[in-house]
Amino acid sequence: MELEDIDLNLLVVFNQLLKERKVSKVAENLGLGQPAVSNALARLRKLFGDELFLRTSSGMQPTPFADQLAESIGYALGMIHGAVNARSSFDPATSKRSFTIGMTDIGEIYFLPQLMQRIQVVAPAVSISTVRNTAVNLRDAMEAGQVDLAIGLLPQLKAGFFQRRLFAQRYVCLFRAGHALDKKRITQADFYAAEHVAVVSAGTGHGQVDEILDNASPQRRVKLKVPHFVAIGHILQRTELIATVPERLAERMAQPFGLRHVLHPVKLPQIAINLFWHAKYQKDPASQWLRGLIVELHADAL
């Protein structure tokens, strides 16, 4: 099969069917009638010699061959989209653009204060929204432009995405100033003798660390479990509990809450924090500006 045999519009329909799984929704998205989408699917089936999508009770499900084509076609369309829009301009000083960034609650605590402080100065009409990386289908949302960037440990964002390392960080033990463990170094015996607050964050890099600690012997003495890091500072400030947290979060929380942190006595993996964006927006000036701002504010020197 040669490229001149393929109508690019058919591949756009194919890509939409992969995301929406409904002919009616694809027709709505593309401003077409349902018969036109059905006709495009018929042409695709003839072109590739495969059914591609099968009607089921849960919508149009792709065949194994369609799944095989999906990644390459999505990547190619993204690159074409970026190329044809490369000449558009973006002026942060006058733009009223709203950006959406995928990040965790740790990310909000660490990245947003400086980012918003800078945006208020250089792009006063620009606004930012955040979404949890685990609360949306991040791959599809970023491909569709619903999420502009994502920050974190996100191994699912590989083919079709660019990434830039911001920093790697280790884990520390965090507790209130004056705690019995408030010294230069603590032992594993100290760690396991203390009572802990644990953040249950399945599906994140921190979730992997929790598994290591929970599968260790002896067991942590977990007194409290919470689903996020937002309240950790308030809790540690008023109790004898300790927490295992990323070092940069500990640095942000230490002064406001009167906390101290020391190197973790258990050997834990470092977390690589990366900035991700879809290939479709590699040359988009607005995306380039926001990426550059985040790198300027938060990336370690390479």
N, C-alpha and C positions, 0 to 999 in steps of 0.2 A: 504494500500500500504506500502510495506517495502522498506528500503533503497537499499537493494540488487536488487530490481526490477528496479532501476533507473540508467541509464548511465549518468555519470557526464558530458560527452561531450554534451549530449542533453540539459542540463541546461545552458551550455555555449552558445549554439546556441540560446536558449530562451532569455538569457540576452542580447545578441547582437541584436536580433530582436526587443526587447523593445527599445533599443537605436537608432537603425538605421532605422527601419521600412521598409527596402528594402532587399529582398533576395540577390540581386546582391551585395550590399554593405557588407552584412554579409559574403558572400562567399569570397569577397576580403579581408576583415579583418582577416578571419580565415584561408586563404590559401586553401579554398575548392572550388569545382565546384558548380554551382548553383543547379544541380540535387541532390548533397549530402546534401545541406541545405534544399531543399524541402523535401527530404526523412526524414531528422531529424525532420522537422516540422510535417510530417505525423505520425512519431512515437510518438512525444509528444502529438499530438491530441488523438491518440489511448490510450496512457498511462493515460492521465487526463480526457478523455471522454468529451472534450470541443474543440471548433474550435481554441481557443487561439488567433489567428490573422486572421482578415478578410481583403481581398483586397478591397481597396477603391481608389478613384482618388488621394488621398494624401498619398498613401502607405499602408503598412500593419498595421492596427489599432488593438490594443489589445482588447479582450473581457473583460467584467467586472471580469470574473474569472482570466484572465491573470493579470489584474491590482492587483487583490487580492494576487496573488502569487509573484508579482514583488519584493516587498520590502524584503520578507524573502529570496528569492533565491539570490538576489543581495547581501544581507548581508552575507549569507552563503558562496558564492563564494569569497567574499572579505576576509573573515576570513581564508579560505583555502589558498588563494593566499599569504596572509601574513605569514601563518605558513610554507609553503614550501619554502619561500624565506628568512626565518628568519636568516639563517646562512651566507648570503652574507655580505660582509664587506664594510665599507666606510671610506676612509682616507681623511679628508678635506684638508690636507696639499698638497696632490698630485692630488686630484680629479679635473676634468674639467666639472663637472656636471653643468647643467643649471636648476635652479628652477623657477617655476612660482607661484606667490602669488596673490591671489585675495584680493584687498583692495580698499578703496576710495581714493580720492585725499587728504583728511585729513590724512589717513593712510600713504600715501607717505611722507607727510610733517613731520609727527611725528615719524614714525618707521624707514624709510630708511636711514637717515643720520648716526645714530648710528650703524645700522645693517651693512651698507656697510663699515663703518670705521673698524668694527671688522672683517668682511670677508676679507678685504684687508690684514689683518695681519695673520689670521689663515687659510684662504683658498684662496690664491691669484688667483687661476685659476677658482674658482667657480663664476658663473654669476647669476644674478637675473633679472627676468622680472615680471612686474605687469600687471594685468588685472582688469578692473572694475567688482565688484561683480554683478552689474546689467546689464553688457554688454554680459554676457555668461550665459548658463544654468549651473549654478554652481554645482548643484548636479551631473549631468552627466559628466561634465568636470573633477570633482575631482575623481569620480569613475573610469573614463578612464585614470587617471594619467596625464591629460593635465594641470590641476592646482594642485599643490602639497599641498598648504595650503591656508586658507582664514582667514582674520582677520576682525572683526567687530561685528555688531549686526545682526545676520543672523538666524532668527527663522525657516527658511525653512530647515536648516541642522540639522535634528534630528536623525531619525532612520538610522543606517548605518554609523553614524559619531561620532567621539570623539571630545570633546572640553575641553579647559582649560581656565579658567577665567584669563585674564591679569589684568584688573582693571575696576572700575566703575568711571564715572566722571560726574560732574554736568555742567550746562551751566552758562556762564557769559556774561556780556555786554562788548564789545570791542570797543575802540575808540582811537583817537590820544591823545598823551600827551598834556595837556593844553586845552583840550575840556571843554566846560561848565559843563559836567558831570564828570570831573576828580576830584573825591572826594572819600572818603572812602565808602560811601554808597549812592545809588540812590533809589528814590521812584518809584512806578508804575506811578505816575503822570509825573515824569521826563522821564521815559521810553517812555510813549505814546506821550509826547510832542515833542520828538526828531524825526529826519528824519532817516530812516533806509535803509540799504542795506540788501536784503534778498537773501539767497541762495536757489534756487528751486532744491530740491534734493529728488524728489518723489521716494518711494521704499526703503528709508534708514531710520535709526533711527532719523536722523535730520529732515526728512520729517514729522514725527509724531509731532515733536516739533513745526514746522512751522504751522501745522494744529491747534494746541492749541492756538498759538499766533494769527493766522488769524481769528479764530472763537471767540476770546475774544471780550469783549466790554469795552472800546472803541477799535477801530481798530488801528493797527500800521500805521504810515505814511510812507509807503514804497516808497522811492524815486528811488531806483534802484533794479532790480532783475538780478541775474547772476546764471549760471548753476553749478558753482563749487566754491570751497574756494580758489583756487590758487591765484586769484587777490585781495582777501580781504585786505591783508596787504597794498598793493599799493594804493588801493582806500581809505581806512581809513586814511592813512598817509597824504593825500592831501585834505581831505574834512571834513565837520562837521557831516558826517553820523556815525551811530553806527551799530553794528552787534551783533546778538546772535550766539555765537559759543561755542563749547565744551572747557572746561577749559584748557585741555592740548594743544590744538591747540593755544589758546590765549597765553600760556606760551612760546610756540615756536616762535610766531610772535612778541611778545612784544619788545624784544631788537633790532632785525634787522630793524623794521619799526618804532620804537619810539612810541609804543602803550601802553595803560594802560587798565586794565580790573577790573571790580568789580562784586561782587556777583549779580546774576540776581534777580530783584525785583519780578518777576512773578514766582509762584511755578511751576516748570517744572520737569518732571521725569529724574532721572539719567539714563545714558546709560551704559550698561554692555558691555565691549569690550572683546570678546573671540577669542581664536585661535582654528581653526577647521581643522580636517583632516579626510579622509575617513578611515573606519575600515580596508580596504584592506592594508593600509600602516602603520598600528599601530606598527608593528615590523620591518619596513623597516629601516635599519641603517641610510641611508641618510636623511630620513624624521625625524627620532629621533634626529639626530644632529641639523638640522635646527630648529626644534621645541624647543630643549633645548637652543639654542642660543637666540631665540626670547624671551623665558621665562626669561632667565638670564638677558637680557638687559632691558626688559620692564614690567615684571609682578610684581605687588605688592605682598608683603608677604601674604600668606594665613593665 
